[in-house]
Structure formats: structure tokens, C-alpha cells
Amino acid sequence: MATTLAKAEESVEYAARLEHVSKSFAGPGGQQLVLDDISIDVAPGEFVTLLGASGCGKSTLLNLVAGLDKPTVGSIATDGRPSLMFQEHALFPWLTAGKNIELALKLRGVPKNERRDRTEELLELVRLKGAYGKRVHELSGGMRQRAALARALAQESNLLLMDEPFSALDAITRDVLHDELTRIWTETGVSVLFVTHNVREAVRLAQRVILLSSRPGRIAREWTVDIPQPRRIEDAPVAELSLEITDVLRGEIRRHGQH
Amino acid sequence: MASTETTPAQDSGSVEAGLDALETTATGRTPFSQTFKNKILPPITAVAVVLVAWALLYPVVDNPSKLPSPSDVWGEVEDQWLKGTLLEYIWGSVSRGLLGFLLALAIGTPLGLVVARVKFVRAAIGPILSGLQSLPSVAWVAPAVIWLGLNNSVMFTVILLGAVPSIANGLVSGVDQVPPLFLRAGRTLGATGLRGTWHIVMPAALPGYVAGLKQGWAFSWRSLMAAEIIAQSPDMGMGLGQLLEVGRTNSSMATVFLAILLILFVGIAIDLLIFSPLERWVLRSRGLLVKS
């Protein structure tokens, strides 16, 4: 009993742990350093956003955490295989919305007789009840991203990686999806590592905002967001903190123009 | 205000329902009258125009050994039908063609998959496979007869050499066009190796594959007809190519015309009945078919 407890405690220590991670790619003129000495801990159930301008290596970092690529230096540990949500929905167009989710369950090894019920539950969670048989092209942009979220949640990983998932949506849909993501995060207790270049989005969603500098990507600064959820993107404290972060971000970007 | 107060979650839920309703467009079936006007009437008109032109040209040429009249050809149809040989000719060719095509499918599919996925194999035989497509498979009839003798295996050899490259190449280009995003998404879901091929690569490559099948059938049919016309032997059974050759040796232009029309007709019919619906179904289910 004592040993299992200790084990459980050990496994819930972090959802993701990045230690001194660097990544370089072969580019014109030799090796190009994209990420430089990144160390981040994501606690179980925590919501962290990575914020940065273009060239900060946000997507590279997510690929590393997702295990799609390996760091040049440093180590990355995650509590199980993380699920990943992309900027584009990446739903498979040859399957219906429901079948997309079922495929994720199948690949995870969920028995056949449980898949349909679990899929319906997930569709209900993202408020897509009745969309089981819908083809991907029959769904609106917001519905597609919600179906993609349901598919990612179907993996039941402890860590959900999100790569600018709402950046291609219109403002109204995006606001609604922020509410939904906050609700689902609260309901499921999943840890989220969310990448964005939108400062307000970062503050609206996260418990912790990490600002990355560009070329190479380094951790520039970190903020803890103490504003109670549910927040709205128009809330004064959100706007206030966004302003502060934006100023720092602009300063980071400005450095690249001074040569 | 107090009476309409809702929690933020309920509020966003109802806004979301509204957005979903606004952004989803209902799709219905097109009525038959419109299908008739857009899809069925034009080809019927085209055939009618050709028949009229033919009937007008017949008295001008005035030489039944060069241009038979439409009614002569129709008479030939009736004649063959009453003798019971018409269906025999058609079935002889169609059964060979479809059997050969299925063989080509069984060989071309794994071949295409290996060429698409294994770099070494691709570099080795990819160019040859594309090159074979431009080589008319009729060229193989002579060596095939010498190697295999005058029998049905000549037909199947020629069909395979015509159709396998098309099917394999269709699958290769289908696989090449799979968006990398699907592969990444598949990998994060745990679809790697054979599972990735089965659940992601194959279905994603289906449109290119079906296009390859369509072309493969056209090549099969063409190759078969050429082989039937060239390789003549009494113990090879009846086929449309043989019918054409019979017409030529009997100097019956009506029979030759009948054979040509039937070859054309069967080729189109198989395409319309099997491959076009298959292609439309694949494209429509992915929202790739633009309604005109």
C-alpha cells in the first residue's frame, strides 16, 4: 500500500518536465540554434501558455514535447504520451466526426463495445451532440476544432499540447472556444501546454504565461495569472496584465531590428 | 437583466449553438429534372447529332464497303443477337478484361505501396514504372505469343503490363499527395508503422488510387482489344477483337463497325457503372466534389 502510494505520488509530480532543452537545425551557414536552454515544469492539472513572436521556436518546442522530434541537448519527460492539437483541425476527411474520435480510441486500445459510448460522451463534452455522423466538411470551423479537441481528449493523456488551435477562427468563435476550453480543462483536470502569439488569449486562458524570446527561443520572463476563472478576454485585469506582457514582448521584438 | 441572467458557461453554450447553426449549410439532393438537364440530356444530344451526321454522310459516300449505313449496322446487331453470338462476344471480352484487371489490382496495389514508401525501391523502379505507362502494351503481344503460345495467358499478360503501372503509379501519386499534417496527426494518435499505413496513408491516398484504377481499367481494355485483334486462334474463345477481325476477313464493314461501337460502348459502360460512381463517392464523402 505504502509503495503504491509512493509510486502514485512520484508519477503525479509533473505532467511535463523539460530540462535544459536546446534544439538546433542544419541551416544555411551551419547549425542554427532554434531553442536555447529551455527548462519548464508543467504541474499535473496546470494550464501553461507559451507566448512568443514568430521565430521563437514555439512549434518546434511542442514537437519535441509531443515526441515527434528529439532535442539536441537536454531532456524531456512527460507523464505518458501527450496528445496534440494543431492550428488546422487535422481531422481525417475520410471519416465522420464520430469515427475520427473512435479511431483515436481504437489506436489507444479501447475495446470495440466501449468506443461508441465513449465517443458520444466526448461529443457531448465539446457540445457536438448529434454530430457523430457528420462529415468533416459539413462542420463549421469552430465545430471542427471542437471535434479535434474531442479527438485529442479521447487519447486520455495527462498532457494536452495545443499549437495555436484557435488562430484560424473568427473572433466570436474564438471567444466561445476559450470559454469551452476553460470549462473542459476544469472538468477533466488535464494539464495543458498551450502555444500562442496572442497575448490576451494567453492571459485569458492560463495559470502561468511563459514568454519566449526569438532567435533563438529562450525563456524571457514568466508571469503567474491570479485572475479567477471564468475570465473574459475583455476583463480589466486581463487587459492590464496583457498590456504589461505586450510591452515586454515588444521590447524583445525590437531588439531584432537594432543591427 | 436579472431575468435573463445566465452563467458564463451556459451563455457561451447557447452562443455556440447559434454559431453552429449559422455556419452550417444544409445540403440536399439535386432534383432529377436538373440532373436530367445537366447530365443526361447533353450526351444523348451528342449521340443523336453523330447518328444524323452519319445518316447524311452515307448517301454522299455511297459505298457500303467503306461506310455502312446505320441501319446496316443495326441489322448486324439483330442478326448476331438472333444467332445468340452477340452476348457471347461481349461476355468473352468483358470477362477477360475484368479478370485481368482484378489480377492487375492484386499486383499493382502492393507494388505501388512499396514504391511509395520504400525510398530504395522508388529510386530503383519508380522511373521504369512511369516509363512503362507510355509504352503501348500492344508492343508486348508479339513476344508474349512467342513465349506463351496462342492462348488466354497472352491476353492476361498484355492486360497486366498495361494496367499494373497505371494502378501502381496512381497509388504512388496518391500517397505523395497525403498532407504531412495527417501523418503527424496520425503519429500523435499512435498510428505508426503498419497501423499508420492502414489507418492513415491508405485512406488518405484513396482519391489518387481510384484515379489510377480508372486509368488502369482504360489501359486494360485497350490492351485487351489490341491483343484480341492481333492474336487470333480458334481455341481462344470469342471476343470483340475477334469479331472485328471476322468482319475484316469477310469484308463486312457493318460487322467491323459493330465491333468498334461495341468496344467503345463496353469501355464507357464499365467506366460509368463502376469507376465513375466509385470516384464520385470517394470525392463526395470528403467534400471534394464541387456541386455545379
Chai-1 contact restraints between the chains, C-beta under 6 A:
chainA,res_idxA,chainB,res_idxB,connection_type,confidence,min_distance_angstrom,max_distance_angstrom,comment,restraint_id
A,A66,B,T188,contact,1.0,0.0,6.0,A-B,restraint_1
A,L84,B,T188,contact,1.0,0.0,6.0,A-B,restraint_2
A,A90,B,L181,contact,1.0,0.0,6.0,A-B,restraint_3
A,A90,B,A185,contact,1.0,0.0,6.0,A-B,restraint_4
A,P93,B,R286,contact,1.0,0.0,6.0,A-B,restraint_5
A,W94,B,P203,contact,1.0,0.0,6.0,A-B,restraint_6
A,A104,B,L189,contact,1.0,0.0,6.0,A-B,restraint_7
A,L107,B,L189,contact,1.0,0.0,6.0,A-B,restraint_8
A,L107,B,G190,contact,1.0,0.0,6.0,A-B,restraint_9
A,L107,B,A191,contact,1.0,0.0,6.0,A-B,restraint_10
A,R127,B,E16,contact,1.0,0.0,6.0,A-B,restraint_11
A,H137,B,G287,contact,1.0,0.0,6.0,A-B,restraint_12
A,S140,B,E23,contact,1.0,0.0,6.0,A-B,restraint_13
A,S140,B,T24,contact,1.0,0.0,6.0,A-B,restraint_14
A,G142,B,L19,contact,1.0,0.0,6.0,A-B,restraint_15
A,M143,B,D20,contact,1.0,0.0,6.0,A-B,restraint_16
A,T173,B,L19,contact,1.0,0.0,6.0,A-B,restraint_17
A,V176,B,S12,contact,1.0,0.0,6.0,A-B,restraint_18
A,V176,B,V15,contact,1.0,0.0,6.0,A-B,restraint_19
A,V176,B,E16,contact,1.0,0.0,6.0,A-B,restraint_20
A,D179,B,S12,contact,1.0,0.0,6.0,A-B,restraint_21
A,R183,B,A9,contact,1.0,0.0,6.0,A-B,restraint_22
A,P230,B,P8,contact,1.0,0.0,6.0,A-B,restraint_23
